[in-house]
Structure formats: structure tokens, C-alpha cells
Amino acid sequence: MKISIVTAAYNSAATIRDTIESVLSQDYPDIEYIVADGASKDGTVDILKSYGDRIKWVSEKDSGIYEAMSKGVAMATGEVVGIMGSDDFYPDNQVISKVAKAFQESKADSVYGDLYYVDNEDINKVVRNWKSGKYDKKRFLTGWMPPHTAFFLKKSAYDAYGLYDTSFRSAGDYELMLRMLYKHNVSSFYVPEVLMKMRTGGTSNASLKNRIRANKEDRRAWDINGLTPKWYTLYAKPLSKVLQWVVK
């Protein structure tokens, strides 16, 4: 199967080369790599140009990360689509092979794994370990979600149930996975390995103000899908992240 990887980027010159190289170095033979850039002004586009036809890319103004991701997914021609940020990278060159094997053996419509957050300055230093655990859709009621960039979804699910909701600022990934897995019962399979490394500094966790906004968006994700969480669901979601932090 062809697997498409999509990266949303904006002024990412400091890190995007690492991201691109981690995709292009994968040992899986059938990868399509797409970068949706939001009209960067810092040299990101020059880096994209330097890869010639080894990657697909577009650079134009957009409304934010979820429009960029949707644009990239719409461009994808693979049977499976994975998302990664412009400062993310795979832990080794066998990740996509493992993902493809999981799809083929499980017959599931989505596959996910674990994620490491690493220090911005020392990418070998793990500061947070997101261990996802075996799939059970009921876990959404306890605040669970798979890590977005370690989540791979068949393109047919996007075609059937839609792309990212661009009205969200920080919880569009949560809304999409809630819609796919919980509302529409898209099947999923857990690979108990680290499938992505992410530098620290996510938008939703950058400040208390952003965390409050993200929590409101989490609630709206349930509302717009006509779903009813438990009274504790939206409190449990941020609390569940506490145990992910690695204390040295």
C-alpha cells in the first residue's frame, strides 16, 4: 500500500529539514511525502525547493494548521495518511514499515502507537512519554486519545467522514479522532512502540490560557458531533497527561 505523510509548516526553517530527512530515510518503498506550507517567510520554501520532486509541496496563505493539514490530506494519493509536525521526526527508519505491516495484519482502518516528547535543545532527552495502550473506544470517556502524530488513518475514512474542522484552533486533531473512532466506529489497532518523536512546545499546553481554551474546544468537539461525554471526561483528559512526564 502507498502511505502518504503530510506535514503542515509555517516558518519552520530551523527544524523542517530534520523532519523531511526522517521521512525520506524510511525503508518502506512506497511513501508519498506532502508539505502544506502557510507562505513562510524564513527560508522554509527554499528548503522545500531543494528536494526537487522527492516531495510534494504547496506554499500559500491559510487560516492555520488545520486548514494546512486538510489541504495536505486532500492532496494525498496514498491508501493511508499519517500526519507529522514540522518539528517532529521518526525515531528510526522502520516506522512506516511497521505501520504498513500493522494495517495489513490487523485489517484495521487506523493504526496508532506511542510518542516521545523530547527536549528542544537535546533531542535525545525524553521529557514526556505518551504510552497509548490497547484500543477500546470507551476510553474516550475517560479522557483518552491517541497521539495525533502517531496516528495513521486510511484515506477512505477521510473521504467518508470529512477532513479537519478549521474552526478549531488547538483541538482539531482531538475532534477528528473523536469523530472517526468514537462517533463513526472506525476500527483501530495499537502498535506498542514509539512511532514519533516531537519537540516540546505544543500550542494547547503552552500556557494556562491556552489550556483553558483547549478544554473548551474539547467540549465543543463532543457537542458538534452530537455526543455526550461523562461528567468527568473533560477534566480527566488534561489530568491524564500528568503521568506522561518523565521525572529524572
N, C-alpha and C positions, 0 to 999 in steps of 0.2 A: 504494500500500500504506500502511496505517496503521503508524506506528512508535511504539512505547511506550518512554519513557525512565523509568528507575527510579533513585531516589536513596535511599540509606539514611542516616538522620540521627540524631544524638543530641547535644543541647546545642550546636547549630550556628548559633545566632542571629547570630554575628559574620560569617558568610560565606554562609549559605544563600540570602539574597536575591539575591546575585550569581549563584548557581547557577540559581535559578529564572528570573531575568530572561534568562540566556543561553539557556535552553530556550524560553521564551515568545517571544523575539525572532527565532527561526529563521524563515526564509522558506518553509519547507516547510509545506504547508497541512494535513497530516493527522498531527498529533502528539498523543499522549496522554502526559501527564506525571504520574507517581506518586511520592509521597514516603512511605516507610515509616519512621516516627519511633519511637524507643525510649522514649517517655514522657519527653521532655525537660522540664527544669525552668527553662530560662534565657530563655524568650521565643520559642523556635523555633515552638511551636504557635500563638502569636499571629500570627507572620509567615505561617504556612500558612493560617490562617483569613482573613487579609487578602486572599487571592487568590480567595476565593469558589469558584465552580465552574470556574475556569480550570485548577485542578489537582485530582487525586485524592490523598487522603492518609489515613493512619491513624496514630494515636499510642497505643502501648501497650507495655508491657514486653516485651522479647525477650531472647534469650540472647546476642546480639551481632550483628555486621554481616552475617554470612552468613544468619542467620535473617531479618533485615530485608530483605536482597536477595531471598531466596526468596519472602518474603511479597509483595514488590512485583511480582516476575515472575508469581506466581500470580494477582495482580490484573489483569495486563496483558491487553488485548484486541487488541493490535496483532499484525501478522504478523511483525514484527521487534522485538526488545527490545535496548536499549542501557542500560548501567549507568554512573552517574557519582556521585562522592562529593559530600558536602555542602559541600566547599570547592573543587570543580572547576568549570570553566566552558569553554564552547566558544570557540575563537579568533575566530570570526566567525559571522555569521548564516546561512551557507550550508552548514554542516557536514551537517545531516540531508538536505538536497537532494543533496549529493554521495554520501552513503551510500546513499540510495534509488536513485540512478542506477547506482551500482556493483552493487547487488543485481539490478536489472533487466537490466543489460547482461551481467553475468557469470553469472547464473543460479546463483550460489553460495548456500550455506546460512548462510554467515557472511562478514562483511567486517571488516577492521581497517585501522588506519592508524598514524600516528606520534603521539608525545606529547611535550609540553614540560613539564618541572618548572620552576616559576617561584618566585622569592623571595616569602616570606610578606608582606614589607612593600612590596616593589616588584614588582608582578605583571607588569611589562613587562620585567623582568630574567630571562632564561632561565639557569638554573643546571645543567640536565641535559637532554640531547636524546636521547630514546629513538626511534631510527630503526629501524623494524621490519624492513624488507626484504621481498622477494618470498617468497611462501609455499612451503614444502616441509616436509611433516610430519617428515622425517628430522632437521630442525634441532632438534627437541625433544631429540634425543640429544646435542646439543652445548650444552645448557643454555638454548636459545632459548624464548621465549614471546612472544606479542603483548601489548601493554599492555592491561590489563583494561578500563580505561575508554575505550579507543579501539577496543573490540571489540564488534561488533553481531552478534547471533545470532537466527536465526528461532525463533519460539515453538514451532514443531513439534519442534525439536531438544530443547528443554527437556521437552516433553511425552513425547518418546520415551526420553530418556536421563537425566532427572532434574534436580533443582534443585541448589543448593549444599549441600555436606555441612557441617552445622553443628557437627560435632565438631572442625573446624579452627578455629584462632584467627587465623592470618595467611596461610595458603597455600590457602584455599578457592577463590580465584579461579584459581590455578595448577592445582589438582586438576580444577576444572570444565573448563578449556580443554584440559587433557591428556586428560580423559575424552572430550570431544566430538571434538576434532580428531585426536588420536593413536590412541585406542582405537577409536572408532566411525567414524573416517574422514569426519566431517562436512566438506564442501567449504568452502574459504575463498578469499578474494580480497583482495589488498593494494591499498589506496589510498595512493599515495606522497605524502601530505600530513599535516600536523598536524591531528588531529581532536579533540584535547583538551588543555587546559592544567590542570595540577594544582599546587596549592601544596605546597611541600616539607614533609616530616614524616611519611612513611608508617610504619605500625606495624612492619612487618617489618625496616625499616632503622634504627629509632630508636636501637638500642644493639647492642653485641656480643652480649649475652644474647638479644635478640630475633632477631638474625641466625642464631644457632646454633639456636634453636627453629624458625625458618622453614626452615632447611636440613633439620632432622629431619622437619618436616612435608612438605617436598618429597619426601623419600624415601618417606614413608608414602603420598603421592599415587600413586606408581608401584605400591607394594605392594598397596593396596586395589583397584586396577584390574587386578591380575594381570599387570602389565607389568614388563619388565626393562630398566633403563637400562644404558648403558655404564658402565664403572668410573669414568669421568671426568665423567659427566653432571652430577652434583650439585655437583661442585667448579666446573665451568665456568659454572653458572648465576649465582652471585654475581659471579664474575670478569668475566662478560660485561657487567656493568653499569658497570664501571670506565670503559670508553671512552665512556660516555654523558655523563660530567661535562664541562661546558664550562669550560675554563680561560681566564680573561680576562687 
